[in-house]
Amino acid sequence: MLRTAIGSLELDSPILTASGTFGHDPSALAFLQPGDLGALVLKTVTREPRFGNPPQRLAEFPGGLLNAIGLENKGLEYWRETVAPQLAAVPVPVVANAGGHSTADYVAMTAAFDAMAEVAAIELNLSCPNVEGGTQFSTDVAALELVVQLCRAVTNKPLWVKLSPNVASIVPFAQAAEASGADALTVANTLIGMLVNWRTRRPVLANGTGGMSGPAVRPLVLRLVWETARAVTIPVIASGGASNAEDVLDYVVAGATAVQVGTAVFRRPGVISEIATDLRRLLQEENTSLQELRASLVWPFPLSC
């Protein structure tokens, strides 16, 4: 009932983890029931180790979470030697997430992941708002085209491009990524936000600003998913504030092929299995399917393409 295909990648479920929320440790899957998760999308890896931003790096607010982790990770060599061998036994496809500061970084990471049998697909994190230069490839169409073309040239594995919501219009970037060889688009990374402490007259996060995620971003990301799905022919993977089955189906109706769940797992580690159980129930109750619902949104007035 939940079987989903993202291009050539066959999944048991349309529900994926969002990069950064389950880290690199497959033991997090112990919270989930077999068949409920479609793919494990891992935390961003960069060529060299990164210590991330100084604390405070996380802050909750009523609508979700603000983070400025800064892509903390131990680098490619550690990942290749220590993490990758653990992934061979993961019962779902593993999607590696590549980060970098330059085109050469992304190409090197893509080539490295391409050589690893444990990796089923590669997601390019071109849109992290929490590091210097983290959005240079997702806010400049020409830069995005070049990096995707060069990464496409070094891998035959499914290549996903994670886009930024922090642009005037996401459509030119989505179309550029598709034309340059992307197999799917993740919409979207976190929104740039800020929290302040009026008593200290300082931002709550040491970085000043951070990436906003959680329920508060869902209406905005729903719009971006809808706009993107109408503009491209490749699958769109929604990422933004989904915390229950109703949210997932909203995204599917807006045009998403799959949905990444992230912030919700911090409070409810088993939420993905909860969502999968409710999805099966809702689809059965409504006598419908994901395929029938996908991109079925009816707009209240005619729209030009």
C-alpha positions, -999 to +999 in steps of 0.1 A: +000+000+000+029+024+008+053+013-019+069+043-036+094+049-063+117+079-064+130+075-100+148+041-101+149+038-063+122+015-050+110+021-014+086+003+010+073+036+021+071+073+011+084+083+045+121+092+048+143+106+075+154+142+070+192+147+069+207+156+102+179+142+124+190+106+127+228+113+125+249+086+110+240+058+134+217+032+120+208+021+156+182+049+154+161+025+133+155+004+164+126+028+171+108+019+139+089-011+126+099-030+094+083-016+063+075+018+078+106+038+066+114+042+029+150+053+032+175+065+057+188+099+047+220+106+067+236+137+081+257+158+058+293+147+054+321+170+042+356+162+029+373+175+060+361+173+096+340+202+108+336+212+144+304+231+137+293+264+152+298+273+189+270+267+214+242+276+219+233+258+186+197+247+192+167+266+205+130+256+206+101+279+200+064+273+199+064+265+162+094+242+161+132+244+163+160+268+153+194+252+147+228+264+138+248+231+141+270+241+113+274+207+096+295+192+124+309+159+112+342+139+114+349+141+077+349+117+047+378+094+058+362+087+091+329+082+075+343+058+049+363+037+074+339+037+104+304+046+094+300+030+060+307-006+071+278-002+097+254+006+069+256-026+050+231-042+073+206-014+072+173-029+059+163+002+038+182+022+011+207+046+025+210+081+011+242+098+017+242+136+020+271+156+006+282+190+018+310+213+008+323+248+002+334+245-034+324+227-066+355+205-061+342+195-027+309+184-040+324+165-069+348+147-046+321+138-021+298+125-049+326+104-064+334+090-030+298+080-023+294+066-058+322+041-050+305+029-018+282-001-022+264+009+010+251+041-006+219+038-027+215+075-036+232+108-030+216+140-018+235+172-025+231+197+004+235+229-016+214+249+008+226+249+044+220+284+059+241+278+090+276+279+075+295+306+056+289+301+019+264+273+026+238+287+002+260+299-026+250+271-049+213+273-041+209+311-046+227+314-079+212+295-108+245+293-128+264+280-098+238+254-092+238+242-128+275+238-128+278+219-096+250+195-104+264+189-139+298+181-125+284+158-098+262+141-123+293+133-144+309+113-116+280+091-105+254+068-120+236+066-087+203+086-081+213+122-075+190+144-054+194+181-050+183+198-018+170+233-026+168+264-005+135+281+006+154+313+011+150+326-025+124+348-043+113+319-065+123+283-062+111+274-098+143+286-117+165+266-093+143+235-096+143+236-134+180+242-135+187+212-113+165+190-134+181+202-167+216+196-151+209+160-143+192+158-109+170+127-105+149+142-077+146+174-057+143+178-019+121+208-011+133+223+011+161+231+035+155+252+066+144+288+066+167+314+080+153+327+113+164+343+145+154+343+182+165+369+207+167+372+244+154+407+252+170+407+287+206+401+274+199+420+242+215+392+223+205+365+198+197+332+215+220+313+191+257+320+192+256+320+154+230+349+155+207+332+130+197+296+124+177+272+103+140+271+112+122+238+110+091+222+125+053+227+121+056+265+116+073+261+082+049+236+067+025+260+050+054+277+033+071+244+022+037+231+010+036+261-014+072+254-025+065+217-031+034+226-052+052+252-073+082+228-078+061+198-087+042+219-114+075+231-129+095+198-132+090+162-143+113+146-118+101+135-083+098+161-055+107+150-020+090+173+006+108+183+037+093+207+062+073+203+093+055+170+087+046+153+120+016+131+112-001+112+084-024+140+075+007+163+069+022+136+046-009+133+026-012+171+022+023+170+007+014+141-016-017+160-029+005+190-035+027+169-057+053+152-035+065+117-042+079+112-007+082+131+025+111+136+048+104+137+086+129+154+108+121+177+137+092+156+149+115+127+157+134+146+184+103+144+206+089+112+193+116+089+180+090+064+168+069+089+150+077+075+115+061+042+124+031+061+139+028+080+106+031+048+085+004+030+105-020+060+102-012+063+064-023+027+058-055+033+078-064+066+061-058+052+026-079+022+034-107+042+050-108+066+020-105+038-005-077+056-023-039+053-029-008+074-029-007+073-067-043+085-070-037+113-045-004+125-059-005+160-075-043+159-073-047+194-058-076+213-073-070+250-074-100+273-069-094+291-102-075+284-135-037+287-134-014+293-164+016+270-166 
